[in-house]
Amino acid sequence: MAQPVAPLHDSLVPLDAPLGRHAKALFAGVLAIGAEFGVPAPSIDLSAATGAQALDAVHGLLEDLFPQLKAT
């Protein structure tokens, strides 16, 4: 049975600040996985993106990649 996922704590990826090195690497990896599976990656410049922008891009990608996991 599916378990709920805890909300992302703001201290891990500050929503209103530029991405740190680890966050850039994490989001770049997720976008690369989507591209590997043929899901077009959203156009986002991770070197200038805020945490909120990166999360929005990745959420959109994951919804396309795993449509059955979309929140209702």
KAMO-V396877 format. One record per residue. N is the residue number from 0. RES is the residue in one small letter. PHI is phi in whole degrees, 0 to 359 (* if undefined). NEAR is the number of other C-alpha atoms within 8 Angstrom. Layout:
# KAMO-V396877
n: [N N]
res: [RES RES]
phi: [PHI PHI]
near: [NEAR NEAR]
This chain:
# KAMO-V396877
n: [0 1 2 3 4 5 6 7 8 9 10 11 12 13 14 15 16 17 18 19 20 21 22 23 24 25 26 27 28 29 30 31 32 33 34 35 36 37 38 39 40 41 42 43 44 45 46 47 48 49 50 51 52 53 54 55 56 57 58 59 60 61 62 63 64 65 66 67 68 69 70 71]
res: [m a q p v a p l h d s l v p l d a p l g r h a k a l f a g v l a i g a e f g v p a p s i d l s a a t g a q a l d a v h g l l e d l f p q l k a t]
phi: [* 295 252 294 263 296 297 292 284 302 287 286 223 303 290 253 234 299 289 279 300 292 294 301 295 298 292 298 295 296 296 292 297 300 296 298 269 84 269 299 284 297 281 213 264 295 286 241 283 272 302 296 295 294 296 300 296 290 300 298 298 293 295 288 286 232 298 284 268 300 295 252]
near: [2 3 4 4 4 4 4 6 6 7 5 6 10 12 9 7 7 10 15 6 6 7 9 11 8 8 11 9 8 9 12 9 8 14 10 7 7 6 10 7 9 9 4 7 6 11 7 7 12 13 13 10 9 12 8 8 10 12 8 9 14 10 11 8 9 8 8 5 6 7 3 2]
